[in-house]
Amino acid sequence: MTDEQPSEKEVVLLLHAVMYAFEEASREIDKRILFYVSQKIPVILGKFGFNIDKNKSPTENVNSILDLLRKTGYIEQVEFKELDDRTFELVIGKCAMAETDVHDILSPKRAFCPYSIIVASILQELFDENVVLFSSELTDKGSVTIIKRYKHTII
């Protein structure tokens, strides 16, 4: 055993790997998980100045959190767009975690980018509808995730 301590990035990478393993084992991110995350993430991020503002549009709220996350240096080239009135796309063009080859090392068959879970949980909090997170398309540098909202439960 060495005396070296893991770097902050290595700890985040480890947590990223644990989350992917959990996702792979559970096979889904459902409303219960998004509800839980939507209750906890804003409280944590509130310590850094983020609060969901129901007077702002979903895009403004999401861009507010993405701006905060960009400042960490972990993500760059981020784009959140509304494809139609029920469908959103989150593109992480450059992610420090992806650049460590975590996507290749773990090769998850079905995974959700951690940042997309944060975004989906915020949308879940803003809409009085079900928000569904689709598996992220993991790239060597980032991810693309589709998020939809539905009036009725989707099985």
C-alpha positions in Angstrom: 0.0 0.0 0.0 1.3 3.5 -0.9 1.0 6.7 1.1 -0.4 8.5 -1.9 -3.9 9.9 -1.5 -6.3 9.7 -4.4 -6.9 13.0 -6.2 -10.2 14.7 -6.2 -10.6 13.7 -9.9 -9.9 10.0 -9.0 -12.5 10.0 -6.3 -15.1 11.5 -8.6 -14.1 8.9 -11.2 -14.6 6.2 -8.6 -18.0 7.5 -7.7 -18.9 7.7 -11.4 -17.9 4.1 -11.8 -20.0 3.0 -8.8 -23.0 4.9 -10.2 -22.7 3.2 -13.6 -22.4 -0.2 -11.9 -25.6 0.6 -9.9 -27.4 1.7 -13.1 -26.3 -1.5 -14.9 -27.6 -3.6 -12.0 -30.9 -1.8 -11.6 -31.5 -1.5 -15.3 -33.6 1.7 -15.0 -33.8 5.2 -13.7 -37.5 5.5 -12.7 -39.6 8.2 -11.2 -38.8 7.2 -7.7 -35.1 7.8 -8.3 -35.6 11.1 -10.1 -38.0 12.2 -7.3 -35.4 11.4 -4.6 -32.6 13.1 -6.6 -34.8 16.1 -7.3 -35.3 16.5 -3.6 -31.6 16.2 -2.6 -29.5 17.7 -5.5 -31.0 21.2 -5.2 -30.3 21.2 -1.5 -26.7 20.3 -2.1 -26.3 22.7 -5.0 -28.0 25.4 -3.0 -24.9 25.6 -0.9 -23.2 26.7 -4.1 -25.8 29.3 -5.1 -28.2 27.2 -7.2 -31.9 27.2 -6.5 -34.8 26.1 -8.7 -36.8 29.2 -9.7 -40.3 28.3 -10.8 -40.7 31.8 -12.2 -38.0 30.9 -14.8 -38.4 28.6 -17.8 -37.1 25.0 -17.6 -34.3 26.0 -20.0 -33.3 28.9 -17.8 -33.2 26.7 -14.7 -31.2 24.0 -16.5 -28.7 26.5 -18.0 -28.3 28.0 -14.5 -27.2 24.6 -13.1 -25.1 23.8 -16.2 -23.3 27.2 -15.8 -22.5 26.3 -12.2 -21.2 22.8 -13.2 -19.1 24.3 -16.0 -17.2 26.3 -13.4 -16.0 23.1 -11.8 -14.0 22.4 -15.0 -15.4 18.9 -15.2 -17.7 19.7 -18.2 -17.3 21.9 -21.3 -19.1 22.4 -24.6 -22.4 21.8 -22.9 -25.7 22.4 -24.7 -29.2 21.9 -23.4 -32.0 22.3 -26.0 -35.7 21.9 -26.3 -36.3 19.6 -29.3 -40.1 20.1 -29.0 -42.5 21.0 -26.2 -42.0 17.6 -24.5 -38.5 16.5 -25.5 -35.1 17.9 -24.4 -31.5 17.0 -25.4 -28.5 17.4 -23.2 -25.1 17.3 -24.9 -21.9 17.2 -22.9 -19.3 17.8 -25.5 -16.3 17.4 -23.2 -16.4 15.7 -19.8 -13.3 15.2 -17.7 -14.6 11.8 -16.6 -15.1 10.6 -20.1 -11.6 11.6 -21.0 -10.3 9.2 -18.3 -11.7 6.4 -20.5 -14.4 5.5 -17.9 -16.9 4.9 -20.7 -14.6 2.4 -22.4 -13.4 0.8 -19.1 -16.9 0.1 -17.8 -18.6 -0.4 -21.2 -22.1 0.0 -19.7 -24.8 -1.3 -21.9 -27.3 1.1 -20.4 -26.1 4.1 -18.5 -27.2 7.6 -17.6 -24.7 10.4 -17.6 -24.7 11.8 -14.0 -25.2 15.3 -15.3 -28.3 14.1 -17.2 -29.7 12.8 -13.9 -29.2 16.2 -12.3 -31.0 17.9 -15.3 -33.8 15.3 -15.3 -34.4 15.8 -11.6 -34.7 19.5 -12.0 -37.2 19.0 -14.8 -39.1 16.6 -12.6 -39.3 19.2 -10.0 -40.5 21.9 -12.4 -43.2 19.8 -14.3 -46.3 18.2 -12.8 -45.7 15.3 -15.2 -43.5 12.3 -15.4 -40.0 12.9 -16.7 -38.3 10.1 -18.4 -34.6 9.8 -18.9 -33.4 7.8 -21.8 -30.0 6.0 -21.9 -27.2 8.3 -22.6 -25.2 7.8 -25.8 -21.7 7.7 -24.3 -18.9 9.0 -26.4 -15.1 9.1 -25.9 -15.4 12.7 -24.8 -18.9 13.1 -23.4 -22.5 12.1 -23.8 -25.8 12.9 -25.4 -29.0 12.2 -23.5 -32.7 12.6 -24.5 -35.1 13.6 -21.7 -38.9 13.5 -22.2 -41.9 14.5 -20.2 -45.2 12.6 -20.3 -48.6 13.3 -18.9 -49.1 9.6 -18.2 -46.8 7.0 -16.7 -44.7 5.2 -19.3 -43.8 1.6 -18.6 
